[in-house]
Protein backbone atom coordinates (compact mmCIF):
# COMPACT_ATOMS: atom_id res chain seq x y z
CA UNK A 1 0.00 0.00 0.00
CA UNK A 2 1.02 3.57 -0.53
CA UNK A 3 1.32 5.67 2.64
CA UNK A 4 1.73 9.44 2.69
CA UNK A 5 3.56 10.62 5.83
CA UNK A 6 3.27 14.29 6.83
CA UNK A 7 4.75 15.71 10.00
CA UNK A 8 5.38 18.98 11.77
CA UNK A 9 7.91 18.98 14.60
CA UNK A 10 8.25 21.93 16.98
CA UNK A 11 11.85 23.12 16.47
CA UNK A 12 11.92 26.02 18.93
CA UNK A 13 14.31 24.08 21.19
CA UNK A 14 17.45 22.04 20.58
CA UNK A 15 15.52 18.92 21.60
CA UNK A 16 12.91 19.70 18.95
CA UNK A 17 15.57 20.08 16.26
CA UNK A 18 16.99 16.69 17.27
CA UNK A 19 13.50 15.14 17.08
CA UNK A 20 13.04 16.61 13.61
CA UNK A 21 16.27 15.00 12.38
CA UNK A 22 15.33 11.63 13.90
CA UNK A 23 11.82 11.71 12.40
CA UNK A 24 13.23 12.59 8.97
CA UNK A 25 15.73 9.72 9.18
CA UNK A 26 12.96 7.23 9.96
CA UNK A 27 11.00 8.47 6.94
CA UNK A 28 14.07 8.48 4.67
CA UNK A 29 14.77 4.85 5.61
CA UNK A 30 11.29 3.84 4.45
CA UNK A 31 10.16 6.14 1.66
CA UNK A 32 10.85 8.93 -0.75
CA UNK A 33 10.76 12.59 0.25
CA UNK A 34 8.37 14.62 -1.89
CA UNK A 35 8.48 17.82 0.18
CA UNK A 36 10.42 18.90 3.27
CA UNK A 37 8.19 17.02 5.69
CA UNK A 38 6.13 14.85 3.32
CA UNK A 39 7.12 11.33 2.27
CA UNK A 40 5.63 8.64 0.04
CA UNK A 41 6.21 5.12 1.35
CA UNK A 42 5.33 1.87 -0.39
CA UNK A 43 4.85 -0.61 2.49
CA UNK A 44 3.00 -3.71 3.60
CA UNK A 45 0.53 -3.54 6.47
CA UNK A 46 3.16 -4.88 8.90
CA UNK A 47 5.71 -2.32 7.68
CA UNK A 48 3.10 0.43 8.05
CA UNK A 49 2.49 -0.50 11.67
CA UNK A 50 6.24 -0.59 12.34
CA UNK A 51 6.71 2.79 10.66
CA UNK A 52 3.94 4.33 12.74
CA UNK A 53 5.41 2.97 15.99
CA UNK A 54 8.90 4.19 15.08
CA UNK A 55 7.66 7.68 14.24
CA UNK A 56 5.56 7.98 17.40
CA UNK A 57 8.51 6.86 19.52
CA UNK A 58 10.57 9.77 18.14
CA UNK A 59 7.88 12.45 18.43
CA UNK A 60 6.57 14.47 21.35
CA UNK A 61 2.81 14.23 20.76
CA UNK A 62 2.08 17.23 22.98
CA UNK A 63 4.19 19.46 20.69
CA UNK A 64 4.44 17.73 17.31
CA UNK A 65 1.97 16.56 14.66
CA UNK A 66 1.95 13.39 12.54
CA UNK A 67 -0.46 12.40 9.76
CA UNK A 68 -0.39 9.05 7.97
CA UNK A 69 -2.59 8.62 4.89
CA UNK A 70 -3.12 4.98 3.87
CA UNK A 71 -3.93 4.37 0.22
CA UNK A 72 -4.53 0.60 0.08
CA UNK A 73 -5.50 0.32 -3.61
CA UNK A 74 -3.46 2.57 -5.88
CA UNK A 75 -4.57 1.07 -9.19
CA UNK A 76 -5.62 3.91 -11.40
CA UNK A 77 -4.23 6.47 -8.97
CA UNK A 78 -2.81 9.58 -10.51
CA UNK A 79 -0.21 11.96 -9.13
CA UNK A 80 0.25 15.33 -10.79
CA UNK A 81 3.51 17.12 -10.03
CA UNK A 82 4.22 20.77 -10.73
CA UNK A 83 7.40 22.69 -9.96
CA UNK A 84 11.00 21.76 -9.31
CA UNK A 85 11.48 18.27 -7.90
CA UNK A 86 14.67 16.34 -7.16
SEDOVO-432077 format. One record per residue (C-alpha): residue number from 1; z, y, x. Coordinates in Angstrom, 2 decimals, decimal comma, m for minus. Example, Ala and Ser with C-alpha at 12.3 -4.5 7.8 and 13.67 -1.06 7.14 Angstrom:
2
(sedren 1; (7,80; m4,50; 12,30))
(sedren 2; (7,14; m1,06; 13,67))
// end
This chain:
86
(sedren 1; (0,00; 0,00; 0,00))
(sedren 2; (m0,53; 3,57; 1,02))
(sedren 3; (2,64; 5,67; 1,32))
(sedren 4; (2,69; 9,44; 1,73))
(sedren 5; (5,83; 10,62; 3,56))
(sedren 6; (6,83; 14,29; 3,27))
(sedren 7; (10,00; 15,71; 4,75))
(sedren 8; (11,77; 18,98; 5,38))
(sedren 9; (14,60; 18,98; 7,91))
(sedren 10; (16,98; 21,93; 8,25))
(sedren 11; (16,47; 23,12; 11,85))
(sedren 12; (18,93; 26,02; 11,92))
(sedren 13; (21,19; 24,08; 14,31))
(sedren 14; (20,58; 22,04; 17,45))
(sedren 15; (21,60; 18,92; 15,52))
(sedren 16; (18,95; 19,70; 12,91))
(sedren 17; (16,26; 20,08; 15,57))
(sedren 18; (17,27; 16,69; 16,99))
(sedren 19; (17,08; 15,14; 13,50))
(sedren 20; (13,61; 16,61; 13,04))
(sedren 21; (12,38; 15,00; 16,27))
(sedren 22; (13,90; 11,63; 15,33))
(sedren 23; (12,40; 11,71; 11,82))
(sedren 24; (8,97; 12,59; 13,23))
(sedren 25; (9,18; 9,72; 15,73))
(sedren 26; (9,96; 7,23; 12,96))
(sedren 27; (6,94; 8,47; 11,00))
(sedren 28; (4,67; 8,48; 14,07))
(sedren 29; (5,61; 4,85; 14,77))
(sedren 30; (4,45; 3,84; 11,29))
(sedren 31; (1,66; 6,14; 10,16))
(sedren 32; (m0,75; 8,93; 10,85))
(sedren 33; (0,25; 12,59; 10,76))
(sedren 34; (m1,89; 14,62; 8,37))
(sedren 35; (0,18; 17,82; 8,48))
(sedren 36; (3,27; 18,90; 10,42))
(sedren 37; (5,69; 17,02; 8,19))
(sedren 38; (3,32; 14,85; 6,13))
(sedren 39; (2,27; 11,33; 7,12))
(sedren 40; (0,04; 8,64; 5,63))
(sedren 41; (1,35; 5,12; 6,21))
(sedren 42; (m0,39; 1,87; 5,33))
(sedren 43; (2,49; m0,61; 4,85))
(sedren 44; (3,60; m3,71; 3,00))
(sedren 45; (6,47; m3,54; 0,53))
(sedren 46; (8,90; m4,88; 3,16))
(sedren 47; (7,68; m2,32; 5,71))
(sedren 48; (8,05; 0,43; 3,10))
(sedren 49; (11,67; m0,50; 2,49))
(sedren 50; (12,34; m0,59; 6,24))
(sedren 51; (10,66; 2,79; 6,71))
(sedren 52; (12,74; 4,33; 3,94))
(sedren 53; (15,99; 2,97; 5,41))
(sedren 54; (15,08; 4,19; 8,90))
(sedren 55; (14,24; 7,68; 7,66))
(sedren 56; (17,40; 7,98; 5,56))
(sedren 57; (19,52; 6,86; 8,51))
(sedren 58; (18,14; 9,77; 10,57))
(sedren 59; (18,43; 12,45; 7,88))
(sedren 60; (21,35; 14,47; 6,57))
(sedren 61; (20,76; 14,23; 2,81))
(sedren 62; (22,98; 17,23; 2,08))
(sedren 63; (20,69; 19,46; 4,19))
(sedren 64; (17,31; 17,73; 4,44))
(sedren 65; (14,66; 16,56; 1,97))
(sedren 66; (12,54; 13,39; 1,95))
(sedren 67; (9,76; 12,40; m0,46))
(sedren 68; (7,97; 9,05; m0,39))
(sedren 69; (4,89; 8,62; m2,59))
(sedren 70; (3,87; 4,98; m3,12))
(sedren 71; (0,22; 4,37; m3,93))
(sedren 72; (0,08; 0,60; m4,53))
(sedren 73; (m3,61; 0,32; m5,50))
(sedren 74; (m5,88; 2,57; m3,46))
(sedren 75; (m9,19; 1,07; m4,57))
(sedren 76; (m11,40; 3,91; m5,62))
(sedren 77; (m8,97; 6,47; m4,23))
(sedren 78; (m10,51; 9,58; m2,81))
(sedren 79; (m9,13; 11,96; m0,21))
(sedren 80; (m10,79; 15,33; 0,25))
(sedren 81; (m10,03; 17,12; 3,51))
(sedren 82; (m10,73; 20,77; 4,22))
(sedren 83; (m9,96; 22,69; 7,40))
(sedren 84; (m9,31; 21,76; 11,00))
(sedren 85; (m7,90; 18,27; 11,48))
(sedren 86; (m7,16; 16,34; 14,67))
// end
